[in-house]
Amino acid sequence: MIPFVDLKAQYLSIQKEIDEAIQSVINQTAFIGGSYAAKFEKEFADFHGVKHCIACANGTDSLEILLQAMGVGAGDEVLVPALSWISTSEAVSTVGATPIFVDIDPDYYTIDLDLIEEKITAKTKAIIPVHIYGQPVNMPRLMAIAQKHNLKVLEDCAQAHSATFDGQKIGTFGDCASFSFYPGKNLGAYGDSGGMITNDPEIARIARMIANHGQEGKHNHLMEGRNSRMDGIQAAVLSVKLNYLDEWTDARIANAKRYDALLKNSDVVTPRVIENGKHVFHLYVIRSKNRAALMRTLKAENIGISIHYPTALPFLDCYKNRKYTAEDFPVAHQVTQEIISLPMFAELDEESIEFIASYI
């Protein structure tokens, strides 16, 4: 059996540090927020070279809170890519705005920058570029479009911890950025957790209030917020793991290159990396015209595979009332018929990659 991801192998590689960190939280009964969350917030902000990091309960909350903090709400439209996990569009709807889907780039699967301006209306308030699979969006170009039309930019970095464009970390181009620390992410906690980063002090102030019941200081509720706090154990785990993120990222990139070399003469399409970008391969996604048969073969050999994502966002049942057709988002529709996510994690060994590639 070759698992899709092996979190146990990662834990065993840093077991002593993780166990000590968790025990320390228990010893101090620092279970919600507190010093461990504050410590991780500072470390994660420093890692990105930004002024503010606000920890929260999960990645979906981080998107919703940042949209609220930027003033996005009822009557507004927000541009989102047609291929992503539903949190991206769901967050827009949750704050009362309308997600407007934009088809994806056929090579990189990120939002197609050539199609953005035709989707902008008088109601458009913001853009959410998703650095999907770990592939960075060309943020300088996207920011130029946003600035031209006076739009806010919220980067969805849930799958792209440590990715860069032109040497600059993603998450630092837009007005703010959202991160998920779901356990399987490149930087994952041992439960649900999320984070927000920004250089804008007002966005940071409002986001922190929203995440803590609208408080600015104990019992000083300036607005109605929500309960979205990172617990101490997750913060302590993330502080340990952050020290290894660059090392694990290098291992993922090396594994992707091994896949590339071994699959070079096959019939599948391997991932392309955008020029000037550092793809961190949260997922290694290939495309096959013969996907069903290939998946049967891989599953028969106990190789863990998945599809991210089998249905493009506009075609999910929850958006059925919009009556979209395949012609509206032809690239996203086609891609979702062909993609397969192969096993990808830092501890994946060369022998396993060779075995997987041989069956492909």
C-alpha positions in Angstrom: 0.0 0.0 0.0 1.3 3.4 -1.0 -0.8 6.0 0.8 -2.0 9.2 -0.7 -0.5 11.1 2.2 1.3 9.7 5.3 0.9 11.9 8.3 2.2 9.2 10.6 5.6 9.2 8.8 5.8 12.9 9.3 4.9 12.7 13.0 7.6 10.0 13.6 10.2 12.2 12.0 9.6 14.9 14.6 7.9 12.9 17.4 10.0 14.1 20.3 9.4 17.8 19.5 5.7 17.3 18.9 5.2 15.3 22.0 7.0 17.9 24.1 5.0 20.7 22.6 1.7 19.1 23.3 2.7 18.1 26.8 3.7 21.7 27.4 0.3 23.0 26.5 -1.4 20.4 28.8 1.0 21.3 31.6 0.1 24.9 31.3 -3.6 24.2 30.6 -3.3 26.8 27.8 -6.0 25.3 25.7 -7.6 28.2 23.8 -5.7 31.1 22.3 -3.2 32.4 24.7 0.6 32.4 24.5 0.9 29.5 22.1 -1.4 31.0 19.6 0.4 34.4 20.0 3.8 32.7 19.5 2.7 31.0 16.3 1.1 34.2 15.0 4.4 36.1 15.4 6.4 33.2 13.8 4.0 32.9 10.8 4.0 36.7 10.3 7.8 36.8 10.4 8.0 33.8 8.0 6.1 35.9 5.5 7.6 39.3 6.4 4.3 40.8 7.2 3.0 42.8 10.1 0.0 40.9 11.2 -1.1 37.3 11.5 -4.4 36.4 13.1 -5.0 32.7 14.0 -8.5 31.3 13.7 -10.4 28.0 13.8 -10.1 26.9 10.2 -9.4 28.0 6.6 -13.0 28.6 5.7 -13.5 30.9 8.6 -10.3 32.8 7.5 -11.8 33.5 4.1 -15.2 34.6 5.5 -13.6 36.8 8.2 -11.3 38.6 5.8 -14.1 39.3 3.4 -16.0 40.9 6.2 -13.0 42.8 7.4 -12.6 44.2 3.9 -16.2 45.4 3.9 -17.5 42.8 1.4 -21.2 42.1 1.9 -24.7 42.1 0.4 -25.0 43.4 -3.1 -21.3 42.9 -3.8 -19.7 40.5 -6.4 -16.4 38.7 -5.9 -14.5 37.0 -8.7 -13.4 33.4 -7.9 -11.9 30.7 -10.1 -14.1 28.0 -11.4 -11.8 25.3 -10.0 -11.3 25.2 -6.2 -12.6 23.7 -3.0 -16.1 25.1 -2.2 -14.8 27.2 0.7 -13.6 29.8 -1.8 -17.1 30.5 -3.2 -19.0 29.4 -0.1 -17.3 32.1 1.9 -18.4 34.8 -0.5 -22.0 33.7 -0.3 -21.9 33.4 3.5 -21.0 37.1 3.9 -24.0 38.0 1.6 -22.1 38.6 -1.6 -22.3 36.8 -4.9 -19.4 34.6 -6.2 -18.8 35.3 -9.9 -16.9 32.4 -11.5 -14.0 32.8 -13.9 -12.6 29.9 -16.0 -9.1 28.6 -15.4 -5.8 28.7 -17.2 -5.5 25.4 -19.2 -1.8 25.0 -18.2 -1.7 26.1 -14.6 -5.4 25.5 -13.4 -5.4 28.9 -11.6 -7.8 31.7 -12.5 -7.4 32.8 -16.1 -6.1 36.4 -15.9 -7.2 37.0 -19.5 -10.8 36.5 -18.6 -11.0 38.6 -15.4 -11.8 42.0 -16.8 -14.8 40.8 -18.9 -16.3 39.6 -15.6 -15.9 42.9 -13.8 -19.1 44.9 -13.2 -20.1 48.0 -11.1 -20.9 45.5 -8.3 -17.5 43.8 -8.3 -15.7 44.4 -4.9 -12.9 41.9 -4.8 -11.0 39.0 -6.4 -10.0 35.8 -4.7 -7.1 34.2 -6.6 -6.5 30.6 -5.5 -3.0 29.2 -5.6 -4.4 25.8 -6.3 -2.4 22.6 -5.8 0.5 24.8 -4.6 0.8 26.7 -8.0 1.2 30.4 -7.6 -0.9 32.8 -9.5 1.0 35.6 -11.5 0.2 38.0 -8.7 1.9 41.2 -10.1 -0.3 40.9 -13.2 -3.4 40.2 -11.1 -2.7 43.1 -8.8 -2.3 45.4 -11.8 -5.8 44.4 -12.9 -7.2 44.9 -9.4 -5.6 48.3 -9.0 -6.9 49.4 -12.3 -10.5 48.7 -11.3 -10.1 49.6 -7.6 -10.7 46.0 -6.3 -9.7 44.3 -3.1 -7.6 41.1 -3.4 -7.8 38.2 -0.9 -5.3 35.5 -1.7 -6.5 32.0 -1.0 -3.3 30.2 0.1 -4.9 27.1 1.6 -2.7 24.8 -0.6 0.3 26.9 -1.2 2.3 27.5 2.0 5.8 28.7 1.1 5.0 29.1 -2.6 6.6 32.2 -4.3 6.3 34.3 -7.4 9.3 36.4 -8.5 10.9 35.3 -5.2 8.1 36.9 -3.1 6.0 34.7 -0.9 2.4 34.3 -2.0 0.0 35.8 0.5 2.0 39.0 0.6 0.8 40.5 -2.7 -2.9 41.2 -2.0 -4.7 43.2 0.7 -4.7 40.0 2.8 -4.4 36.3 2.6 -6.1 33.2 4.0 -4.5 30.0 5.1 -5.8 26.6 6.1 -3.8 24.4 8.5 -5.9 21.3 7.9 -3.8 18.2 8.9 -3.1 17.2 5.3 -1.8 20.6 4.2 1.9 21.3 3.6 1.8 23.0 7.0 -0.9 21.1 8.9 -2.1 21.0 12.5 -3.5 18.0 14.3 -7.1 19.2 13.8 -8.8 22.1 12.1 -7.0 25.5 12.2 -6.6 28.5 10.0 -4.8 31.8 9.7 -4.9 35.3 8.2 -2.1 37.6 7.2 -2.0 41.2 6.2 0.0 44.4 6.3 -3.2 46.4 6.7 -3.7 47.3 10.4 -7.4 48.0 10.0 -8.1 44.7 8.3 -6.1 43.0 11.0 -7.9 44.8 13.8 -11.4 44.0 12.5 -10.5 40.4 11.6 -9.1 39.7 15.1 -12.3 41.2 16.6 -14.6 39.1 14.4 -12.7 35.9 15.2 -13.2 36.6 19.0 -16.9 37.4 19.3 -16.4 41.0 18.1 -14.4 41.9 21.2 -11.6 44.4 21.4 -10.6 43.5 24.9 -12.5 41.3 27.3 -16.3 41.9 27.3 -15.8 45.0 25.0 -18.0 43.8 22.1 -17.8 46.4 19.4 -19.6 44.2 16.9 -21.2 40.8 16.6 -18.5 38.4 15.6 -18.0 34.7 15.9 -16.1 32.1 17.9 -13.1 31.2 15.7 -10.1 30.8 17.8 -7.0 28.5 17.4 -6.5 26.2 20.3 -3.2 25.9 22.1 -2.3 22.4 21.0 -2.7 23.2 17.3 -0.6 26.4 17.7 2.1 24.5 19.5 2.1 21.8 16.8 2.3 24.4 14.0 5.2 26.2 15.7 7.2 23.0 15.6 6.2 22.2 12.0 6.9 25.6 10.7 10.6 25.0 11.4 10.5 22.2 8.9 8.3 23.7 6.2 11.1 24.7 3.9 12.8 21.3 4.2 9.5 19.5 3.5 8.8 21.9 0.6 12.1 21.0 -1.0 11.4 17.3 -0.7 8.0 17.8 -2.3 9.6 19.6 -5.2 12.2 16.9 -5.6 9.5 14.3 -5.6 7.6 16.2 -8.3 10.7 16.3 -10.4 11.1 12.5 -10.1 7.5 12.0 -11.2 8.2 14.4 -14.1 11.2 12.5 -15.3 9.6 9.0 -15.0 6.4 10.1 -16.7 8.1 12.1 -19.5 7.3 9.6 -22.2 3.9 8.6 -21.0 0.5 9.7 -22.3 -0.4 11.6 -19.2 0.0 15.4 -18.9 2.3 16.3 -15.9 2.0 19.6 -14.0 3.5 22.7 -15.6 5.1 25.3 -13.4 4.4 28.9 -14.1 7.5 31.0 -15.1 9.0 32.8 -12.2 6.9 30.7 -9.8 7.7 28.2 -7.1 5.1 25.5 -7.1 5.1 23.7 -3.7 3.1 20.6 -4.8 0.5 20.3 -2.1 -0.9 18.0 -4.8 0.8 16.4 -7.8 -2.0 16.4 -10.4 -1.7 14.6 -13.7 -4.3 14.5 -16.6 -5.3 11.4 -18.5 -7.8 11.0 -21.4 -8.1 7.4 -20.1 -8.7 8.3 -16.5 -11.2 5.6 -15.5 -9.0 2.8 -16.6 -5.8 4.3 -15.2 -7.5 4.8 -11.8 -8.7 1.2 -11.8 -5.1 0.0 -12.4 -3.6 2.2 -9.7 -6.2 1.3 -7.1 -5.7 -2.4 -7.9 -2.1 -2.0 -7.0 -3.1 -0.3 -3.7 -1.8 3.1 -4.7 -3.6 5.9 -3.0 -5.1 8.4 -5.5 -7.8 11.0 -5.5 -9.4 13.7 -7.7 -9.2 17.4 -6.7 -11.8 18.2 -7.8 -14.3 16.0 -9.6 -16.8 18.8 -10.3 -15.9 22.4 -11.1 -17.6 24.9 -8.7 -20.2 26.3 -11.2 -21.5 22.8 -11.8 -22.1 21.8 -8.2 -25.7 21.2 -7.2 -25.7 24.2 -4.9 -25.3 26.5 -8.0 -27.7 24.6 -10.2 -30.1 27.6 -10.2 -27.6 29.5 -12.3 -28.0 27.1 -15.1 -24.4 27.0 -16.2 -23.3 24.8 -19.1 -20.0 23.3 -20.1 -19.6 26.0 -22.7 -19.6 28.7 -20.0 -16.4 27.2 -18.3 -14.9 24.9 -21.0 -11.5 24.6 -19.5 -12.6 23.8 -15.9 -15.2 21.4 -17.3 -12.6 19.5 -19.4 -9.9 19.4 -16.8 -12.2 17.9 -14.2 -12.9 15.0 -16.5 -9.1 14.1 -16.7 -7.3 15.0 -13.5 -5.8 12.5 -11.0 -3.9 13.4 -7.8 -1.0 11.0 -7.1 0.6 10.3 -3.8 2.6 13.4 -2.7 4.3 14.0 0.7 7.8 14.9 1.8 8.5 11.4 3.0 7.5 9.6 -0.2 10.5 7.6 -1.3 12.0 7.1 -4.8 11.1 3.4 -4.9 7.4 4.2 -4.4 7.5 6.9 -7.0 9.1 4.5 -9.5 6.5 1.9 -8.7 3.6 4.4 -9.2 5.1 5.6 -12.5 5.7 2.1 -13.8 2.0 1.4 -13.6 1.0 4.7 -15.2 
